[in-house]
Amino acid sequence: MSFERYSFQEIEKILEELKIDKERGLSFEEVKKREKAFGLNEIRAKKITPFSLFLKQFRSSFVYLLILASLFAFFIGEREEAFFILFFVLINVFLGFYQELKAQKSLELLKRYLVRKVKVKREGKEFLVEDKFLVPGDLVILEQGNIVPADIRLIKTENFFVDEEILTGESAPVAKNEKTPSLLPSDIFQAQNIAFSGTSVVSGRAEGIVFDTGKNSFLGKMVDVLIPEKRSIFEQRILDFSKKVLKITISSICFFFLLFLIFKKNFNFFEILIFCITLIVAIIPEPLPTVCSFALSLAALKLAKRKVVVRRISSLEDFGNVEVLCADKTGTLTQNSLVLDKIFSQEEEKTLFYALLLGERKEGFSFLDPFDIAIFKKMSDFLIKEIFTFKKIKGIPFDSERMRASGLFERNGKVVLIVKGAPEIILERCQNLEESKKKEIRDFFEEESLEGKRVLAVAFKEWKEFDYSLEDEKDLNFLGLLSFEDPLKPKVEKVISLAKKFGLEIKILTGDAPFVAQAVGEKIGLIKKREKVWTGQELEKLSPEEFERVCQEFRIFARLNPVMKLKILDCLQKKFKVGFLGEGINDLPSLKKADVSLVVNSAPDISRENSDIILLEKDLGVIIRGIKEGRKIFANVNKYLKCTLSSNFGNFYSTAIFSLFLPFFPVLPLQILLVNILTDFPLLAIAFDRVSGKELKRPEAYQLNRFVFLIFFLALISSLFDFLFFFFFSKKENHLFQPLWVLMSILTEIFLIFSVRTERTFFKAPKPSFILVFLCVVAVSFALLFPYTKIAQKIFSLYPPPPFYSFFVFLLSFFYFFVSDFLKTFYFKKRNRKSIDFKAKS
């Protein structure tokens, strides 16, 4: 049924129509019946089947080029060649399909961790259930931070605002209420009593009736027009880099094609065309997407086992390039398991009682806030029972902007307003406190803060009305201070040391008092003794230049509101790649702004939806491991690019030039494709390779263009050795030249893998992975033995060369390996020395 009808209908009629008991909700039996009738509450995107993944492999320009070459070969009568070109197409397709299928299965496994739950009333009790199990008629309770799980007719609201940007494009929050409109709504803007699926609760609380779920919801009907997943910075750089390579290749091929037509008049036009097409395919790194997706899926699964769930899998590459991590200290450095240590008050029991009375409860005495849990443990049974004698009239929850929470309570006709929060904020709102008393309070607060303890102030006043506003939180009676100890997490000092080792700077952006943040920072070695901790108020007074300097130089910032956190983040992003670990809904602007956004699993739905990575455990060590995996991916993808492009470009230009001087093609199209396949297998294993400590220490920050000179340099060395080969074998017949050239091409590319996989010399590099060594041995063995088979001789025109010539090619390839490894090491030493000199000067 459409939302217009439910919006215009009275609540009683909806309850009657959907057969709901307003007080008890649906029965479990009725829920099962409706689940069968309406299905699960899911908006399913188009399912990715193995068959659709297989077809996807054919949507590639490289595949189109090879199919075109196959058709040309068939047209000129080379039917066997046409068949085997198609055979190589299928091998590439199956390789890509297999790896993408594994990556897709990895993603399906990760989705199990990304469960959203909603509060629902059934059989008179409140339950947390997965939102996919909601049915029409369910009574749902919505709170700040929730993503609305279905289309819901509101029946009760308290200061309820919803962000409908996903549906309307408007980012301003919309006020909602339970009132029935006088006219039938014509669009969603007029449906003020409907909370639509997919929108997010900005503030307040509401209860409502589910009337449409899954594909029947308003969002479900428009899901096809939603914005696709954003592309990571690294993906965009890879795409731009690939386009440049393609442009260079196409222009070079066109140039050589014209030269072939001029100098190779004895060759068939289509033979030249097929040769040029296969050269294009040989030079372009077509397995790059497969290498990337395979490396990403492996890392995502590994991290999931370590309690890090990647929502946007491509963000793992960006995660590895994070240089500055901004986080709150609570639960990141400390255990967030508070213990009530001291009470500063003349009325200790009343202070404890009022502080706990203001606490948020699920049901009974199940408190949500760590402060309230700590207070509850210190309370007597008598005082705990007294809580039920008070009725809560109204409450305004804690807000990081105003640093306090408040509530209005009534018992036996008497009303009391209770406020608790940051001591300096509460003190400003208290009356009749002598200066000596204020000093005593501040001294206690400062002493406890210097020890790293968190302090909460409690105040109250008698009230005559049954309503209040923020302006009424003044002229309070000071009641007392509560001091809480939050123990540091074990081994946190080692984690901080490890972060420094990886070149990762940690900055604490917290709402806590500056003394508390400073004490924790000193204990873990994040800052030096008595190092300055900046507060939000101090930062606001700085000039733009000073603000930028302070943000970059200092590590701990306290008493920050969401706006100031966003300003700090914005400033840091001018120079660094920044990760942000958030938790509450107030962190949402910063989560959207950060290069990589992280949240804990307990964060509000809206925060999780806007994150890249979800932590099942709020632990800095887990984040460091995640960054390490991201850097591994980046390092291994870079290895693949350096190896395949330098080798391919070197062989490409050598082959094209040799073709102009030889009476035959130095290598046939099928032989080019064979070399391509044999060297692709070891290159795919790059995803498993080990990475040196230096590569983990500092990310390359996406500067793929920095590799262009190295690729050109290595390609030049490859070409020089190709010319040496040409010098020795140019007078030989094609049946001898071609097999030796194929062997040389395979050997040089395999050897190059072991050279470029590290900046250091091969002998000092970390050991390569077993799978990489194994596949390299298989490829070389196949290259040596394949020419002895009939299929090689008949179809590929590959004949076994004399052993002496094969041995000579081996020696030449080994010599190439040692020269390229020496010059590569020399290149990196020079580059690193220049980098150090530049940093010293700056």
Secondary structure, DSSP 8 states (H G I E B T S, - for coil): --HHHHHHS-HHHHHHHTT--TTT-B-HHHHHHHHHHH--S--------HHHHHHHTT-SHHHHHHHHHHHHHHHTT-HHHHHHHHHHHHHHHHHHHHHHHHHHHHHHHHHTT---EEEEEETTEEEEEEGGG--TT-EEEEETT-B--SEEEEEEEEEEEEE-HHHHS--S-EE------SS--SSGGG-TTEE-TT-EEEEEEEEEEEEE-GGGSHHHHSGGGS------HHHHHHHHHHHHHHHHHHHHHHHHHHHHHHH-TTS-HHHHHHHHHHHHHHHS-TTHHHHHHHHHHHHHHHHHHTTEEESSTTHHHHHHT--EEEE-STTTTB----EEEEEE-SSHHHHHHHHHHTS-BSSTT-B-SHHHHHHHHHS-HHHHHHGGG-EEEEEEEEETTTTEEEEEEEETTEEEEEEEE-HHHHHHTB-S--HHHHHHHHHHHHHHHHTT-EEEEEEEEEE-SS---GGGS-SBEEEEEEEEE--B-TTHHHHHHHHHHTT-EEEEE-SS-HHHHHHHHHHHTSS-TT---EEHHHHHTS-HHHHHHHHHH--EEES--HHHHHHHHHHHTTTS-EEEEE-SGGGHHHHHHSSEEEEETTS-HHHHHT-SEEESS--HHHHHHHHHHHHHHHHHHHHHHHHHHHHHHHHHHHHHHHHHHSSS-SS-HHHHHHHHHHHHHHHHGGGG----HHHHHS--TT-GGGHHHHHHHHHHHHHHHHHHHHHHHTTS-HHHHHHHHHHHHHHHHHHHHHHHT-SS-GGGS----HHHHHHHHHHHHHHHHGGGSHHHHHTS------HHHHHHHHHHHHHHHHHHHHHHHHHHHHHHHHHHHHHHH-
